[in-house]
Amino acid sequence: MEFTTSVTSGTEYYHQPKIKDSIFYIYYYPDFKKESIKIDQFVVFKHGDNKHIYEDQTETLIEFRIFNPNSDLGKANLYGLTKTELESEFGTDYLTYDNGIAYSNKSKVLTIQLHNSKVRSFRYIKLNTESVDQDLILQIVE
């Protein structure tokens, strides 16, 4: 799979371990089938001597954003599922926002943008808090 990378300082709501000599990387995966003009992204936290090496054992997944169908995700590929299918799989205990729903479990959140009751994009984030409320969800989806 082809990708490009960049470095970020993260966001205030990201899980940020108190480790010096660390970095957040964003991996961008373009959709060559052109399902969407948006590019899938994965954010990881890395630290130590291997932080600039692709296969780093210290890497921690912090976030991913999926805007396109991706068979490499297997069962984690929610793109195109209906709201009914989501509720069957994950339940109905979710927060709502303009065009979507958000599930949370401890310090992790899954936001799902819907269009005509189908998943148009979704985002997983590992947070710095276990207190997830409507305000935090709105801050994340803005």
C-alpha positions as CSV (number, residue, x, y, z in Angstrom):
1,M,0.0,0.0,0.0
2,E,1.3,3.4,-0.9
3,F,1.3,6.2,1.7
4,T,2.9,9.5,2.7
5,T,3.7,10.8,6.2
6,S,3.9,14.0,8.2
7,V,4.6,14.9,11.8
8,T,2.1,16.6,14.1
9,S,2.0,17.8,17.7
10,G,-1.3,16.1,18.2
11,T,-4.5,17.7,19.5
12,E,-5.4,18.6,23.1
13,Y,-7.8,15.6,23.4
14,Y,-5.4,13.0,22.1
15,H,-4.0,10.4,24.4
16,Q,-0.5,11.8,25.1
17,P,1.8,9.6,27.2
18,K,4.3,11.5,29.3
19,I,7.3,10.2,27.4
20,K,10.1,12.5,26.2
21,D,11.7,11.9,22.9
22,S,8.3,11.2,21.3
23,I,6.4,12.2,18.1
24,F,3.0,11.9,16.4
25,Y,3.1,10.6,12.8
26,I,0.2,10.9,10.4
27,Y,0.1,8.3,7.6
28,Y,-2.0,9.3,4.6
29,Y,-3.4,6.6,2.4
30,P,-4.7,7.9,-0.9
31,D,-7.7,6.2,-2.6
32,F,-6.6,5.5,-6.1
33,K,-10.1,4.3,-7.0
34,K,-11.3,7.9,-6.3
35,E,-14.3,6.9,-4.1
36,S,-13.7,10.2,-2.3
37,I,-11.5,13.2,-2.6
38,K,-10.6,12.8,1.0
39,I,-7.6,10.7,2.0
40,D,-7.7,8.1,4.8
41,Q,-5.4,8.9,7.7
42,F,-3.8,7.1,10.6
43,V,-2.2,8.9,13.6
44,V,0.3,7.1,15.7
45,F,2.4,8.0,18.8
46,K,6.1,6.9,18.6
47,H,9.0,7.3,21.0
48,G,12.6,6.3,21.6
49,D,15.4,5.4,19.2
50,N,13.1,3.8,16.6
51,K,10.5,6.6,16.4
52,H,11.6,7.4,12.8
53,I,11.5,3.8,11.6
54,Y,8.3,2.5,9.9
55,E,8.2,-0.8,11.9
56,D,8.5,0.6,15.4
57,Q,7.5,-1.7,18.3
58,T,6.7,1.3,20.5
59,E,4.0,2.7,18.1
60,T,0.6,3.3,19.6
61,L,-2.5,3.9,17.4
62,I,-4.1,7.2,18.4
63,E,-6.5,7.9,15.6
64,F,-7.7,6.9,12.2
65,R,-10.1,8.5,9.8
66,I,-11.6,6.5,7.0
67,F,-13.4,8.2,4.1
68,N,-13.3,5.3,1.6
69,P,-14.1,1.6,1.4
70,N,-11.1,-0.3,2.6
71,S,-11.0,-4.1,2.5
72,D,-7.7,-4.2,4.4
73,L,-9.6,-3.2,7.5
74,G,-11.6,-6.4,7.5
75,K,-14.4,-6.3,10.0
76,A,-13.3,-2.9,11.1
77,N,-14.4,-1.5,7.7
78,L,-17.7,0.3,8.6
79,Y,-17.9,2.3,5.3
80,G,-21.3,1.8,3.7
81,L,-22.9,0.0,6.6
82,T,-26.4,1.1,7.5
83,K,-27.4,2.7,10.8
84,T,-29.4,-0.4,11.6
85,E,-26.4,-2.6,11.0
86,L,-24.3,-0.4,13.3
87,E,-27.0,-0.5,16.0
88,S,-27.2,-4.3,15.7
89,E,-23.4,-4.6,16.1
90,F,-22.7,-1.9,18.7
91,G,-26.0,-1.1,20.3
92,T,-28.0,2.1,20.6
93,D,-26.1,3.7,23.4
94,Y,-24.5,6.5,21.4
95,L,-24.4,10.3,21.3
96,T,-25.7,12.1,18.2
97,Y,-24.4,15.1,16.4
98,D,-25.5,16.9,13.1
99,N,-24.9,14.1,10.6
100,G,-23.7,11.3,12.8
101,I,-23.4,9.2,15.9
102,A,-20.6,8.6,18.4
103,Y,-19.9,5.5,20.5
104,S,-17.5,5.7,23.4
105,N,-15.8,3.1,25.7
106,K,-13.6,4.4,28.4
107,S,-10.9,6.6,26.7
108,K,-11.8,5.6,23.1
109,V,-14.4,7.1,20.8
110,L,-15.8,6.2,17.4
111,T,-17.5,8.9,15.5
112,I,-19.5,7.9,12.4
113,Q,-20.7,10.3,9.8
114,L,-23.9,9.2,8.1
115,H,-25.5,10.1,4.7
116,N,-28.9,8.6,3.9
117,S,-28.5,6.4,7.0
118,K,-25.3,4.8,5.6
119,V,-21.7,5.3,6.9
120,R,-20.0,7.9,4.8
121,S,-16.9,8.1,7.0
122,F,-15.7,7.1,10.5
123,R,-13.1,8.0,12.9
124,Y,-11.5,6.3,15.9
125,I,-9.6,8.3,18.6
126,K,-7.8,7.3,21.7
127,L,-8.4,10.1,24.2
128,N,-6.7,11.6,27.2
129,T,-9.9,11.2,29.3
130,E,-12.6,8.7,30.0
131,S,-15.1,11.5,30.4
132,V,-16.8,11.6,27.0
133,D,-19.8,14.0,26.7
134,Q,-21.6,15.9,24.0
135,D,-19.3,18.9,24.1
136,L,-16.2,16.7,23.6
137,I,-17.9,14.9,20.6
138,L,-18.7,18.3,19.1
139,Q,-15.1,19.5,19.5
140,I,-13.8,16.3,17.8
141,V,-16.2,16.5,14.8
142,E,-15.7,20.2,14.1
